[in-house]
């Protein structure tokens, strides 16, 4: 597993958590063959993502099937699973995130939720496993769906991955799930500053291809989300006014639904962030109007369904929930 140690940084953006995770993973793997299969599946998936070598793709499918078969056999014997087996399911979720298997991911998630509801296994579960189960597996997973990957391209996806790590670090630290040393906090802060610079400079890099209107809209939305004060900003502040106007300009006045095609949920996320920062501005009505059209086109019936779509991208219920209720009232009027 040492050759794949970079996986730890993606799943556990706080280094101290990665060390604990590696320690417990190795010890539990010796006791649980299900976890061993899941780890081999995860490693194979990561290697395939990097190399696109078919043998790693086949290895991923083999170990995934082996893990699922072992889980099903374990559930025939008992309706509850131990912490290491729950961790194995969360790793399968991570594999589906990077490979874009939305249906499989929903299946794993539904099974995991049922097991958690009737399992006391988390009572003694190491913190990194809890972090994976509840945070790492799903945050931003919709960005890695094949159609979104094709739309965004490699450069933007790399920035999405950096944003995901920064967001996870902030969530785990701010919620008291971890107390990293000052050095790691400084590194995370520096990574956030570097991310902002990359998002701003991407259109002006002569070595990079020109951005499409969709890519530019996502870039601007990522930049808004990357701001540490965006959740506390006043809607009428200069930054909010400027960014709302730029996102609107990037989206343009064309038929948005036909341009974004199968990625209407990504469009909804961009429009929602635009609405979030344009409250009490003229642009708010424009964003809400297009959200209404996208919601109708996607056959979204309830607020909960809309929130479920947004949760696949960068959406934090505790911070955005009240704004989503306001948007939904305007959309469903």
Secondary structure, 3 states (H helix, E strand, C coil): CHHHCHHHHHHCCCHHHHHHHHHHHHHHHCCCHHHHHHHHHHHHHHHHHHHCCHHHHHHHHHHHHHHHHHHHHHHHHCCCCCHHHHHHHHHHHHHHHHHCCHHHHHHHHHHHHHHHHCCCHHHHCCHHHHHHHHHHCCCCHHHHCHHHHHHHHHHHHHHHHHHHHHHHHHHHHHCCCCCCCHHHHHHHHHHHHHHHHHHHHHHHCCCCCCCCHHHHHHHHHHHHHHCCCCCCCCCCCHHHHHHHHHHHHHHCCCCHHHHHHHHHHHHHHHHHHHHHHCCCCCHHHHHHHHHHHHHHHCCCCCHHHHHHHHHCCCCCHHHHHHHHHHHHHHHCC
